């Protein structure tokens, strides 16, 4: 028996190991992945032996430092209720074969909602919410596929997005301009604005005794132990997505409103941190 734990949470989910593979990931029920709010690549997910968590863990062992209660199994879920997991899994089809209508609708470019296929949503509250799910393709060996997600092997966010956009440009079914817009709107711009706001509201922390200050002491070091005072939100976390966002917006000619939003964010960042010395760089550095 094990406890699965997703990053930055304190709620573990009890599970059972039924086998092993050579893949660098966790293969489990879609319900298990969705209650952990993590996809099947298992990126940063934690697995703890159940008895180890029960016998060798105590809240008394936790420090009083910032974030000490994160990534700790403070509570356990032993029974997964499908109606309470991330609703992303509700649209998963559970049929053993796709009907001819699916392929005919594909030829006619019909939207997916016009084709009725049995999904997990249809079985919620019934016995079928746990069992009897179908799949369309067998495999003789889990290890014959991809063993490690490229999201994990690529070291930087620029490379991850570059690969994503390169794939989008190859797929006729994907509007890569829209993907670029969504990457900025749903991820990058929210991260930039959120971290900029947190930077202006942040506390300061002593590296020696972990004492926190709303404003740094006038003498420049900790008033409790004379230790060094540092930011809790760094400049790097604010600006890390700015250049990739601007490059994406320029390369894929995104809407003027989005470009102006990025320009305003850039101006706010420059007001806080100052301007970098001007330097000329090609788009190839980010998304060549």
C-alpha positions as CSV (number, residue, x, y, z in Angstrom):
1,X,0.0,0.0,0.0
2,X,1.2,3.5,-0.8
3,X,0.2,7.2,-0.3
4,X,0.2,9.4,-3.4
5,X,0.9,13.1,-2.8
6,X,0.9,15.9,-5.4
7,X,3.1,19.0,-5.0
8,X,2.2,21.8,-2.6
9,X,-0.6,19.9,-1.0
10,X,-1.1,18.1,2.3
11,X,-3.7,15.5,1.4
12,X,-2.5,12.0,0.5
13,X,-4.4,9.4,-1.5
14,X,-4.1,5.7,-0.5
15,X,-3.3,3.3,-3.3
16,X,-2.1,-0.2,-4.0
17,X,0.9,-1.2,-6.1
18,X,0.0,-4.0,-8.6
19,X,3.1,-4.0,-10.8
20,X,6.1,-2.1,-12.1
21,X,7.3,-0.7,-15.4
22,X,10.4,1.0,-16.7
23,X,8.6,4.2,-17.5
24,X,9.5,7.3,-15.6
25,X,5.9,8.0,-14.5
26,X,3.1,6.6,-12.6
27,X,0.5,4.4,-14.3
28,X,-2.8,4.5,-12.3
29,X,-6.5,4.9,-12.6
30,X,-7.5,8.2,-14.3
31,X,-9.5,8.9,-11.1
32,X,-6.3,8.6,-9.0
33,X,-4.5,11.0,-11.3
34,X,-7.3,13.5,-11.2
35,X,-7.8,13.5,-7.5
36,X,-4.1,14.3,-7.3
37,X,-4.6,16.9,-10.1
38,X,-1.6,15.5,-12.0
39,X,-1.5,13.8,-15.4
40,X,0.0,10.4,-16.1
41,X,3.6,11.5,-16.5
42,X,3.7,11.8,-12.7
43,X,5.7,15.0,-12.9
44,X,6.8,15.8,-9.4
45,X,4.3,13.4,-7.8
46,X,5.3,11.7,-4.6
47,X,4.7,8.1,-3.5
48,X,5.2,7.1,0.1
49,X,4.9,3.6,1.6
50,X,1.7,3.7,3.7
51,X,3.2,2.2,6.8
52,X,6.2,4.5,6.5
53,X,3.8,7.5,6.5
54,X,1.8,6.1,9.5
55,X,4.7,5.0,11.6
56,X,7.5,7.5,10.9
57,X,5.6,10.8,10.4
58,X,4.3,13.2,12.9
59,X,3.3,16.9,12.6
60,X,5.7,17.5,15.5
61,X,8.6,16.8,13.0
62,X,7.6,19.7,10.8
63,X,9.5,23.0,11.1
64,X,7.9,26.3,11.6
65,X,9.4,27.6,8.3
66,X,7.4,28.9,5.5
67,X,5.6,26.1,3.6
68,X,6.4,23.5,6.1
69,X,3.0,21.9,5.9
70,X,3.2,21.5,2.1
71,X,4.1,18.1,0.6
72,X,3.3,16.4,3.9
73,X,0.5,13.7,4.4
74,X,-1.5,15.5,7.0
75,X,-4.7,13.9,5.9
76,X,-5.4,10.7,3.9
77,X,-8.2,9.8,1.5
78,X,-8.8,6.1,1.4
79,X,-11.9,6.0,-0.9
80,X,-12.0,8.0,-4.1
81,X,-15.5,9.5,-4.9
82,X,-15.6,10.1,-8.6
83,X,-18.0,13.0,-8.3
84,X,-15.4,14.9,-6.2
85,X,-12.3,14.6,-8.4
86,X,-11.1,17.0,-11.0
87,X,-14.0,17.1,-13.6
88,X,-11.5,16.9,-16.5
89,X,-11.8,13.1,-16.2
90,X,-15.6,13.2,-16.7
91,X,-15.2,13.6,-20.5
92,X,-13.0,10.5,-20.8
93,X,-14.7,7.9,-23.1
94,X,-15.1,4.4,-21.7
95,X,-16.1,2.5,-24.8
96,X,-14.4,-0.7,-26.2
97,X,-14.7,0.5,-29.8
98,X,-15.6,3.7,-31.6
99,X,-18.7,3.6,-33.8
100,X,-18.6,4.4,-37.5
101,X,-20.4,7.7,-36.8
102,X,-17.2,9.0,-35.1
103,X,-15.1,8.7,-38.2
104,X,-17.9,10.0,-40.5
105,X,-18.3,13.0,-38.3
106,X,-14.5,13.5,-38.4
107,X,-14.6,13.6,-42.2
108,X,-17.3,16.3,-42.0
109,X,-15.4,18.3,-39.4
110,X,-18.3,18.2,-36.9
111,X,-17.7,19.4,-33.4
112,X,-17.1,16.6,-30.9
113,X,-20.2,17.3,-28.8
114,X,-22.4,16.4,-31.8
115,X,-21.2,12.7,-31.6
116,X,-22.6,10.8,-28.7
117,X,-20.0,8.4,-27.1
118,X,-20.3,6.9,-23.6
119,X,-18.2,8.8,-21.1
120,X,-17.5,8.5,-17.4
121,X,-19.9,11.4,-16.8
122,X,-22.7,9.0,-17.9
123,X,-21.8,6.5,-15.2
124,X,-21.4,8.9,-12.2
125,X,-23.4,7.6,-9.2
126,X,-23.6,4.1,-10.7
127,X,-21.5,0.9,-10.5
128,X,-19.9,1.9,-13.8
129,X,-18.2,4.8,-12.2
130,X,-15.6,2.4,-10.9
131,X,-15.6,-0.7,-13.2
132,X,-16.3,-1.9,-16.7
133,X,-14.4,0.8,-18.5
134,X,-13.3,0.0,-22.0
135,X,-10.2,0.8,-24.0
136,X,-9.6,0.5,-27.7
137,X,-6.0,-0.7,-28.1
138,X,-4.1,-3.5,-26.3
139,X,-0.4,-3.5,-25.6
140,X,2.0,-6.4,-24.9
141,X,4.5,-4.3,-23.0
142,X,4.2,-0.9,-21.3
143,X,7.9,-0.3,-21.9
144,X,7.6,-0.2,-25.7
145,X,6.2,3.4,-25.7
146,X,7.6,6.6,-24.4
147,X,9.4,6.0,-21.1
148,X,9.9,9.6,-20.1
149,X,7.9,12.7,-20.9
150,X,9.8,15.3,-22.9
151,X,8.3,17.9,-20.5
152,X,10.6,16.4,-17.9
153,X,13.7,16.0,-20.2
154,X,13.7,19.5,-21.6
155,X,15.4,21.7,-19.1
156,X,13.9,25.2,-19.8
157,X,10.4,26.5,-20.3
158,X,11.5,28.1,-23.6
159,X,12.4,24.7,-25.0
160,X,9.2,23.1,-23.7
161,X,7.1,25.8,-25.5
162,X,9.3,25.7,-28.6
163,X,8.7,22.0,-28.9
164,X,5.0,22.4,-28.3
165,X,4.7,25.1,-31.0
166,X,6.7,23.0,-33.4
167,X,4.3,20.1,-33.0
168,X,1.3,22.4,-33.3
169,X,2.6,23.7,-36.7
170,X,2.7,20.1,-38.0
171,X,-0.8,19.2,-37.0
172,X,-3.5,20.3,-39.5
173,X,-6.2,20.0,-36.8
174,X,-4.5,22.6,-34.6
175,X,-4.5,26.4,-35.0
176,X,-1.0,27.2,-33.8
177,X,-1.8,30.9,-33.6
178,X,-4.6,30.1,-31.2
179,X,-2.3,27.8,-29.2
180,X,0.3,30.6,-28.9
181,X,-2.5,32.9,-27.7
182,X,-3.8,30.4,-25.1
183,X,-0.2,29.7,-23.8
184,X,0.2,33.4,-23.1
185,X,-3.4,34.2,-21.8
186,X,-3.8,31.0,-19.7
187,X,-0.3,30.7,-18.3
188,X,2.4,33.3,-19.0
189,X,0.5,36.6,-18.5
190,X,-1.2,35.3,-15.4
191,X,2.1,34.2,-14.0
192,X,3.7,37.6,-14.8
193,X,0.9,39.7,-13.3
194,X,0.5,37.4,-10.3
195,X,4.2,37.4,-9.4
196,X,4.5,41.2,-10.0
197,X,1.6,41.8,-7.6
198,X,3.1,39.4,-5.0
199,X,6.5,41.1,-5.4
200,X,4.9,44.5,-4.4
201,X,3.1,42.9,-1.4
202,X,5.8,40.5,-0.2
203,X,7.4,40.1,3.1
204,X,11.1,40.0,3.8
205,X,12.8,37.0,5.5
206,X,15.9,36.5,7.6
207,X,18.0,33.6,6.2
208,X,19.4,32.8,9.7
209,X,16.4,32.7,12.0
210,X,13.5,32.8,9.4
211,X,12.0,35.9,11.1
212,X,9.6,37.7,8.7
213,X,9.2,41.5,8.2
214,X,6.5,43.4,6.4
215,X,9.2,46.0,5.6
216,X,13.0,45.5,6.0
217,X,14.5,47.0,9.1
218,X,16.3,50.4,8.6
219,X,19.6,48.9,9.7
220,X,19.5,46.5,6.8
221,X,19.7,43.3,8.7
222,X,17.6,41.2,11.0
223,X,16.6,43.0,14.2
224,X,16.4,39.7,16.0
225,X,19.7,38.0,15.1
226,X,21.5,40.4,12.7
227,X,21.1,37.9,9.9
228,X,20.8,38.7,6.2
229,X,17.4,39.9,5.0
230,X,16.2,38.6,1.6
231,X,13.2,38.8,-0.6
232,X,10.6,36.1,-0.5
233,X,9.6,36.8,-4.1
234,X,12.6,37.2,-6.5
235,X,12.9,39.3,-9.6
236,X,13.6,36.2,-11.7
237,X,10.2,34.7,-10.9
238,X,8.5,37.9,-12.1
239,X,10.3,38.3,-15.5
240,X,11.0,34.7,-16.5
241,X,8.1,34.5,-18.9
242,X,8.2,38.0,-20.3
243,X,10.7,37.6,-23.2
244,X,9.2,34.3,-24.3
245,X,5.7,35.9,-24.3
246,X,6.8,38.9,-26.3
247,X,8.6,36.6,-28.8
248,X,5.5,34.4,-29.2
249,X,3.3,37.4,-29.7
250,X,5.6,38.8,-32.4
251,X,6.2,35.5,-34.3
252,X,2.6,34.4,-34.4
253,X,1.1,38.0,-34.9
254,X,-1.3,37.7,-32.0
255,X,-4.2,40.2,-31.4
256,X,-3.3,43.8,-30.7
257,X,-5.0,43.7,-27.3
258,X,-2.9,40.9,-26.1
259,X,0.3,42.5,-27.4
260,X,-0.6,45.8,-25.6
261,X,-1.3,43.8,-22.4
262,X,2.2,42.4,-22.6
263,X,3.7,45.8,-23.3
264,X,1.9,47.2,-20.2
265,X,3.3,44.3,-18.1
266,X,6.8,45.0,-19.5
267,X,6.4,48.7,-18.6
268,X,5.4,47.8,-15.0
269,X,8.3,45.5,-14.7
270,X,10.7,48.1,-15.9
271,X,9.3,50.6,-13.4
272,X,10.1,48.2,-10.6
273,X,13.4,46.7,-11.8
274,X,14.7,49.2,-14.3
275,X,15.5,48.7,-18.0
276,X,18.1,46.2,-19.1
277,X,20.7,47.5,-21.5
278,X,19.4,47.3,-25.0
279,X,20.6,44.3,-26.9
280,X,19.6,42.8,-30.2
281,X,18.6,39.2,-30.3
282,X,16.9,37.1,-32.9
283,X,13.6,35.3,-32.4
284,X,15.6,32.1,-32.8
285,X,16.8,32.4,-29.2
286,X,13.3,31.6,-28.0
287,X,11.2,30.2,-30.8
288,X,13.5,29.8,-33.9
